Amino acid sequence: MLAEMVMFIQLLGMATLAAILPTIVVMCAIYLIYTYRVQIWWFIKGIMRGVCWLIICLVDGKAKADGIKVKKAG
């Protein structure tokens, strides 16, 4: 009887953690994205520029890719 009660308490604890931990992780992710959105956007733009440069380099050659100027927004 004691073993069944301990197993039930353990199962209840695992179910509680399974419900709470993902919620905490999502809340932390939302907070970090909201707080550092400018830096994240800058990082994403850098990755997009790199991928675009690589595609242009593969299609048209390195000289053409190096010669393309990036317009600044604003």
NUTOR-990632 format. One record per atom (N, C-alpha, C, O, CB): atom name; z, x, y. Coordinates in nm, 4 decimals, always signed. Glycine has a CB too. Example, Ala and Ser with C-alpha at 12.3 -4.5 7.8 and 13.67 -1.06 7.14 Angstrom:
   atomo         zz         xx         yy
       N    +0.7800    +1.3190    -0.5690
      CA    +0.7800    +1.2300    -0.4500
       C    +0.7800    +1.3200    -0.3300
       O    +0.8465    +1.4236    -0.3319
      CB    +0.9046    +1.1308    -0.4473
       N    +0.7080    +1.2850    -0.2250
      CA    +0.7140    +1.3670    -0.1060
       C    +0.7870    +1.2900    +0.0030
       O    +0.8039    +1.3409    +0.1138
      CB    +0.5725    +1.4084    -0.0598
END
This chain:
   atomo         zz         xx         yy
       N    +0.0000    +0.0833    -0.1203
      CA    +0.0000    +0.0000    +0.0000
       C    +0.0000    +0.0872    +0.1259
       O    -0.0698    +0.0579    +0.2230
      CB    +0.1223    -0.0945    +0.0003
       N    +0.0785    +0.1936    +0.1226
      CA    +0.0854    +0.2824    +0.2388
       C    -0.0483    +0.3525    +0.2615
       O    -0.0912    +0.3719    +0.3752
      CB    +0.1974    +0.3863    +0.2206
       N    -0.1133    +0.3901    +0.1513
      CA    -0.2422    +0.4586    +0.1624
       C    -0.3470    +0.3674    +0.2246
       O    -0.4290    +0.4120    +0.3049
      CB    -0.2894    +0.5068    +0.0247
       N    -0.3444    +0.2391    +0.1875
      CA    -0.4395    +0.1444    +0.2457
       C    -0.4146    +0.1256    +0.3946
       O    -0.5096    +0.1145    +0.4721
      CB    -0.4312    +0.0098    +0.1740
       N    -0.2901    +0.1219    +0.4350
      CA    -0.2585    +0.1066    +0.5775
       C    -0.3032    +0.2297    +0.6564
       O    -0.3565    +0.2176    +0.7667
      CB    -0.1072    +0.0830    +0.5971
       N    -0.2811    +0.3474    +0.5992
      CA    -0.3228    +0.4708    +0.6661
       C    -0.4741    +0.4755    +0.6764
       O    -0.5277    +0.5149    +0.7800
      CB    -0.2702    +0.5947    +0.5908
       N    -0.5440    +0.4360    +0.5705
      CA    -0.6902    +0.4343    +0.5752
       C    -0.7404    +0.3339    +0.6780
       O    -0.8383    +0.3607    +0.7476
      CB    -0.7478    +0.4013    +0.4372
       N    -0.6747    +0.2183    +0.6886
      CA    -0.7150    +0.1181    +0.7881
       C    -0.6944    +0.1722    +0.9293
       O    -0.7804    +0.1546    +1.0156
      CB    -0.6351    -0.0132    +0.7690
       N    -0.5820    +0.2372    +0.9532
      CA    -0.5553    +0.2948    +1.0856
       C    -0.6573    +0.4046    +1.1174
       O    -0.7042    +0.4155    +1.2307
      CB    -0.4110    +0.3518    +1.0923
       N    -0.6907    +0.4846    +1.0183
      CA    -0.7907    +0.5887    +1.0375
       C    -0.9267    +0.5266    +1.0686
       O    -0.9970    +0.5732    +1.1582
      CB    -0.7997    +0.6785    +0.9130
       N    -0.9639    +0.4225    +0.9957
      CA    -1.0904    +0.3535    +1.0196
       C    -1.0924    +0.2908    +1.1579
       O    -1.1946    +0.2955    +1.2263
      CB    -1.1145    +0.2467    +0.9131
       N    -0.9822    +0.2326    +1.1997
      CA    -0.9726    +0.1732    +1.3322
       C    -0.9872    +0.2803    +1.4409
       O    -1.0537    +0.2579    +1.5420
      CB    -0.8391    +0.0989    +1.3478
       N    -0.9256    +0.3948    +1.4197
      CA    -0.9373    +0.5045    +1.5152
       C    -1.0793    +0.5570    +1.5241
       O    -1.1281    +0.5867    +1.6331
      CB    -0.8437    +0.6168    +1.4774
       N    -1.1461    +0.5687    +1.4098
      CA    -1.2844    +0.6168    +1.4103
       C    -1.3756    +0.5166    +1.4797
       O    -1.4656    +0.5563    +1.5538
      CB    -1.3335    +0.6426    +1.2669
       N    -1.3540    +0.3887    +1.4572
      CA    -1.4354    +0.2861    +1.5225
       C    -1.4129    +0.2876    +1.6737
       O    -1.5067    +0.2704    +1.7516
      CB    -1.4029    +0.1467    +1.4651
       N    -1.2884    +0.3082    +1.7137
      CA    -1.2580    +0.3152    +1.8567
       C    -1.3265    +0.4356    +1.9199
       O    -1.3866    +0.4236    +2.0267
      CB    -1.1059    +0.3224    +1.8797
       N    -1.3181    +0.5509    +1.8555
      CA    -1.3856    +0.6695    +1.9069
       C    -1.5360    +0.6511    +1.9108
       O    -1.6018    +0.6956    +2.0049
      CB    -1.3507    +0.7905    +1.8226
       N    -1.5913    +0.5855    +1.8091
      CA    -1.7351    +0.5628    +1.8042
       C    -1.7808    +0.4723    +1.9179
       O    -1.8959    +0.4803    +1.9609
      CB    -1.7745    +0.5023    +1.6703
       N    -1.6923    +0.3869    +1.9665
      CA    -1.7280    +0.2979    +2.0772
       C    -1.7017    +0.3629    +2.2125
       O    -1.7765    +0.3394    +2.3074
      CB    -1.6504    +0.1670    +2.0668
       N    -1.5976    +0.4435    +2.2229
      CA    -1.5569    +0.4978    +2.3530
       C    -1.6303    +0.6264    +2.3881
       O    -1.6729    +0.6426    +2.5025
      CB    -1.4076    +0.5229    +2.3543
       N    -1.6464    +0.7181    +2.2938
      CA    -1.7051    +0.8482    +2.3247
       C    -1.8474    +0.8388    +2.3797
       O    -1.8770    +0.9059    +2.4786
      CB    -1.7049    +0.9340    +2.2015
       N    -1.9373    +0.7590    +2.3209
      CA    -2.0713    +0.7486    +2.3804
       C    -2.0681    +0.6911    +2.5223
       O    -2.1491    +0.7291    +2.6068
      CB    -2.1605    +0.6620    +2.2924
       N    -1.9753    +0.6003    +2.5477
      CA    -1.9628    +0.5430    +2.6818
       C    -1.9213    +0.6505    +2.7813
       O    -1.9746    +0.6567    +2.8921
      CB    -1.8609    +0.4272    +2.6825
       N    -1.8268    +0.7348    +2.7425
      CA    -1.7825    +0.8432    +2.8307
       C    -1.8964    +0.9415    +2.8542
       O    -1.9156    +0.9879    +2.9667
      CB    -1.6601    +0.9162    +2.7708
       N    -1.9722    +0.9740    +2.7496
      CA    -2.0844    +1.0669    +2.7643
       C    -2.1894    +1.0097    +2.8588
       O    -2.2407    +1.0816    +2.9445
      CB    -2.1475    +1.0978    +2.6273
       N    -2.2215    +0.8829    +2.8448
      CA    -2.3211    +0.8197    +2.9327
       C    -2.2708    +0.8168    +3.0763
       O    -2.3474    +0.8437    +3.1689
      CB    -2.3534    +0.6762    +2.8848
       N    -2.1434    +0.7846    +3.0962
      CA    -2.0886    +0.7821    +3.2326
       C    -2.0923    +0.9209    +3.2957
       O    -2.1238    +0.9341    +3.4140
      CB    -1.9443    +0.7287    +3.2318
       N    -2.0605    +1.0244    +3.2182
      CA    -2.0670    +1.1614    +3.2701
       C    -2.2109    +1.1997    +3.3034
       O    -2.2356    +1.2640    +3.4055
      CB    -2.0078    +1.2608    +3.1681
       N    -2.3055    +1.1612    +3.2191
      CA    -2.4461    +1.1928    +3.2453
       C    -2.4939    +1.1241    +3.3730
       O    -2.5636    +1.1852    +3.4540
      CB    -2.5341    +1.1507    +3.1260
       N    -2.4570    +0.9978    +3.3911
      CA    -2.4960    +0.9252    +3.5130
       C    -2.4344    +0.9916    +3.6353
       O    -2.5016    +1.0062    +3.7375
      CB    -2.4525    +0.7765    +3.5051
       N    -2.3099    +1.0314    +3.6273
      CA    -2.2441    +1.0987    +3.7393
       C    -2.3141    +1.2295    +3.7739
       O    -2.3402    +1.2574    +3.8909
      CB    -2.0971    +1.1251    +3.7067
       N    -2.3446    +1.3103    +3.6712
      CA    -2.4095    +1.4386    +3.6964
       C    -2.5497    +1.4208    +3.7540
       O    -2.5901    +1.4949    +3.8436
      CB    -2.4162    +1.5200    +3.5680
       N    -2.6236    +1.3227    +3.7027
      CA    -2.7579    +1.2969    +3.7562
       C    -2.7485    +1.2505    +3.9009
       O    -2.8277    +1.2935    +3.9847
      CB    -2.8319    +1.1911    +3.6706
       N    -2.6535    +1.1643    +3.9311
      CA    -2.6383    +1.1161    +4.0678
       C    -2.5944    +1.2282    +4.1617
       O    -2.6417    +1.2362    +4.2751
      CB    -2.5377    +1.0013    +4.0723
       N    -2.5059    +1.3134    +4.1160
      CA    -2.4525    +1.4205    +4.1997
       C    -2.5552    +1.5306    +4.2237
       O    -2.5678    +1.5813    +4.3352
      CB    -2.3279    +1.4793    +4.1359
       N    -2.6281    +1.5673    +4.1196
      CA    -2.7202    +1.6810    +4.1289
       C    -2.8664    +1.6377    +4.1232
       O    -2.9503    +1.7109    +4.0707
      CB    -2.6920    +1.7801    +4.0171
       N    -2.8982    +1.5192    +4.1767
      CA    -3.0338    +1.4676    +4.1639
       C    -3.1362    +1.5527    +4.2381
       O    -3.2500    +1.5636    +4.1924
      CB    -3.0395    +1.3261    +4.2147
       N    -3.0998    +1.6136    +4.3512
      CA    -3.1932    +1.6982    +4.4249
       C    -3.2270    +1.8231    +4.3426
       O    -3.3436    +1.8608    +4.3316
      CB    -3.1339    +1.7380    +4.5625
       N    -3.1261    +1.8859    +4.2859
      CA    -3.1500    +2.0050    +4.2052
       C    -3.2298    +1.9710    +4.0786
       O    -3.3166    +2.0478    +4.0372
      CB    -3.0167    +2.0711    +4.1677
       N    -3.1999    +1.8559    +4.0177
      CA    -3.2727    +1.8147    +3.8981
       C    -3.4191    +1.7884    +3.9333
       O    -3.5091    +1.8279    +3.8592
      CB    -3.2082    +1.6887    +3.8351
       N    -3.4432    +1.7204    +4.0486
      CA    -3.5801    +1.6914    +4.0914
       C    -3.6557    +1.8208    +4.1206
       O    -3.7736    +1.8321    +4.0868
      CB    -3.5797    +1.6005    +4.2159
       N    -3.5894    +1.9190    +4.1832
      CA    -3.6505    +2.0485    +4.2110
       C    -3.6887    +2.1187    +4.0804
       O    -3.7964    +2.1775    +4.0704
      CB    -3.5548    +2.1367    +4.2936
       N    -3.6004    +2.1125    +3.9808
      CA    -3.6247    +2.1733    +3.8508
       C    -3.7427    +2.1065    +3.7800
       O    -3.8273    +2.1750    +3.7225
      CB    -3.4990    +2.1647    +3.7640
       N    -3.7488    +1.9732    +3.7838
      CA    -3.8584    +1.8996    +3.7190
       C    -3.9916    +1.9324    +3.7862
       O    -4.0928    +1.9507    +3.7185
      CB    -3.8321    +1.7467    +3.7239
       N    -3.9915    +1.9399    +3.9207
      CA    -4.1149    +1.9751    +3.9915
       C    -4.1605    +2.1158    +3.9540
       O    -4.2803    +2.1397    +3.9392
      CB    -4.0947    +1.9647    +4.1438
       N    -4.0676    +2.2086    +3.9385
      CA    -4.1036    +2.3433    +3.8976
       C    -4.1666    +2.3463    +3.7598
       O    -4.2645    +2.4174    +3.7371
      CB    -3.9824    +2.4320    +3.9001
       N    -4.1103    +2.2686    +3.6671
      CA    -4.1673    +2.2614    +3.5323
       C    -4.3070    +2.1997    +3.5372
       O    -4.3979    +2.2469    +3.4688
      CB    -4.0754    +2.1792    +3.4385
       N    -4.3249    +2.0941    +3.6179
      CA    -4.4557    +2.0298    +3.6290
       C    -4.5586    +2.1257    +3.6890
       O    -4.6734    +2.1288    +3.6446
      CB    -4.4456    +1.9025    +3.7146
       N    -4.5184    +2.2041    +3.7898
      CA    -4.6105    +2.3016    +3.8476
       C    -4.6506    +2.4065    +3.7449
       O    -4.7671    +2.4455    +3.7367
      CB    -4.5473    +2.3690    +3.9694
       N    -4.5528    +2.4520    +3.6664
      CA    -4.5827    +2.5506    +3.5632
       C    -4.6781    +2.4973    +3.4580
       O    -4.7700    +2.5676    +3.4158
      CB    -4.4556    +2.5963    +3.4974
       N    -4.6572    +2.3737    +3.4154
      CA    -4.7452    +2.3129    +3.3150
       C    -4.8858    +2.2946    +3.3726
       O    -4.9848    +2.3214    +3.3045
      CB    -4.6880    +2.1765    +3.2672
       N    -4.8946    +2.2490    +3.4978
      CA    -5.0254    +2.2317    +3.5614
       C    -5.0971    +2.3659    +3.5738
       O    -5.2170    +2.3750    +3.5476
      CB    -5.0100    +2.1664    +3.7004
       N    -5.0234    +2.4705    +3.6138
      CA    -5.0836    +2.6032    +3.6258
       C    -5.1365    +2.6490    +3.4896
       O    -5.2461    +2.7043    +3.4809
      CB    -4.9808    +2.7052    +3.6814
       N    -5.0585    +2.6261    +3.3833
      CA    -5.0995    +2.6671    +3.2493
       C    -5.2262    +2.5933    +3.2062
       O    -5.3169    +2.6537    +3.1489
      CB    -4.9864    +2.6416    +3.1487
       N    -5.2324    +2.4633    +3.2336
      CA    -5.3514    +2.3855    +3.1957
       C    -5.4740    +2.4356    +3.2722
       O    -5.5804    +2.4550    +3.2133
      CB    -5.3291    +2.2341    +3.2231
       N    -5.4591    +2.4567    +3.4040
      CA    -5.5713    +2.5069    +3.4835
       C    -5.6121    +2.6454    +3.4349
       O    -5.7310    +2.6766    +3.4283
      CB    -5.5346    +2.5113    +3.6335
       N    -5.5146    +2.7277    +3.4012
      CA    -5.5428    +2.8623    +3.3515
       C    -5.6211    +2.8563    +3.2206
       O    -5.7149    +2.9337    +3.2015
      CB    -5.4120    +2.9410    +3.3316
       N    -5.5845    +2.7665    +3.1311
      CA    -5.6542    +2.7550    +3.0031
       C    -5.7949    +2.6993    +3.0196
       O    -5.8871    +2.7398    +2.9488
      CB    -5.5749    +2.6669    +2.9082
       N    -5.8113    +2.6050    +3.1145
      CA    -5.9411    +2.5397    +3.1310
       C    -6.0349    +2.6228    +3.2167
       O    -6.1492    +2.6465    +3.1776
      CB    -5.9235    +2.4020    +3.1926
       N    -5.9878    +2.6681    +3.3350
      CA    -6.0757    +2.7323    +3.4328
       C    -6.0550    +2.8828    +3.4463
       O    -6.1371    +2.9496    +3.5091
      CB    -6.0562    +2.6687    +3.5660
       N    -5.9511    +2.9367    +3.3909
      CA    -5.9249    +3.0798    +3.4015
       C    -5.8102    +3.1099    +3.4965
       O    -5.7741    +3.0282    +3.5813
      CB    -6.0495    +3.1522    +3.4473
       N    -5.7542    +3.2282    +3.4805
      CA    -5.6356    +3.2666    +3.5567
       C    -5.6631    +3.2808    +3.7056
       O    -5.5784    +3.2449    +3.7873
      CB    -5.5804    +3.3958    +3.5035
       N    -5.7800    +3.3325    +3.7425
      CA    -5.8118    +3.3513    +3.8844
       C    -5.8146    +3.2167    +3.9581
       O    -5.7658    +3.2057    +4.0706
      CB    -5.9477    +3.4233    +3.8999
       N    -5.8710    +3.1169    +3.8948
      CA    -5.8752    +2.9831    +3.9564
       C    -5.7334    +2.9256    +3.9684
       O    -5.6993    +2.8653    +4.0701
      CB    -5.9656    +2.8871    +3.8730
       N    -5.6513    +2.9442    +3.8648
      CA    -5.5155    +2.8906    +3.8672
       C    -5.4316    +2.9609    +3.9740
       O    -5.3507    +2.8970    +4.0413
      CB    -5.4493    +2.9054    +3.7291
       N    -5.4507    +3.0922    +3.9896
      CA    -5.3745    +3.1660    +4.0906
       C    -5.4198    +3.1310    +4.2314
       O    -5.3425    +3.1445    +4.3263
      CB    -5.3879    +3.3161    +4.0680
       N    -5.5442    +3.0861    +4.2463
      CA    -5.5974    +3.0577    +4.3788
       C    -5.5609    +2.9200    +4.4326
       O    -5.5881    +2.8913    +4.5491
      CB    -5.7447    +3.0711    +4.3763
       N    -5.5013    +2.8359    +4.3529
      CA    -5.4691    +2.7001    +4.3976
       C    -5.3412    +2.7024    +4.4800
       O    -5.2396    +2.7569    +4.4368
      CB    -5.4541    +2.6038    +4.2770
       N    -5.3468    +2.6439    +4.5972
      CA    -5.2313    +2.6353    +4.6862
       C    -5.1630    +2.5001    +4.6667
       O    -5.2290    +2.3975    +4.6499
      CB    -5.2737    +2.6551    +4.8349
       N    -5.0315    +2.5017    +4.6692
      CA    -4.9525    +2.3788    +4.6530
       C    -4.9183    +2.3269    +4.7916
       O    -4.8634    +2.3993    +4.8747
      CB    -4.8221    +2.4042    +4.5683
       N    -4.9517    +2.1993    +4.8158
      CA    -4.9183    +2.1382    +4.9446
       C    -4.7711    +2.1023    +4.9468
       O    -4.7170    +2.0522    +4.8482
      CB    -5.0051    +2.0128    +4.9710
       N    -4.7074    +2.1276    +5.0576
      CA    -4.5680    +2.0884    +5.0726
       C    -4.5621    +1.9462    +5.1248
       O    -4.6321    +1.9115    +5.2199
      CB    -4.4924    +2.1849    +5.1673
       N    -4.4795    +1.8643    +5.0634
      CA    -4.4651    +1.7253    +5.1058
       C    -4.3858    +1.7198    +5.2347
       O    -4.2951    +1.7999    +5.2574
      CB    -4.3966    +1.6404    +4.9964
       N    -4.4212    +1.6247    +5.3182
      CA    -4.3392    +1.6045    +5.4371
       C    -4.4101    +1.6444    +5.5587
       O    -4.3553    +1.6339    +5.6684
      CB    -4.2123    +1.6787    +5.4283
END
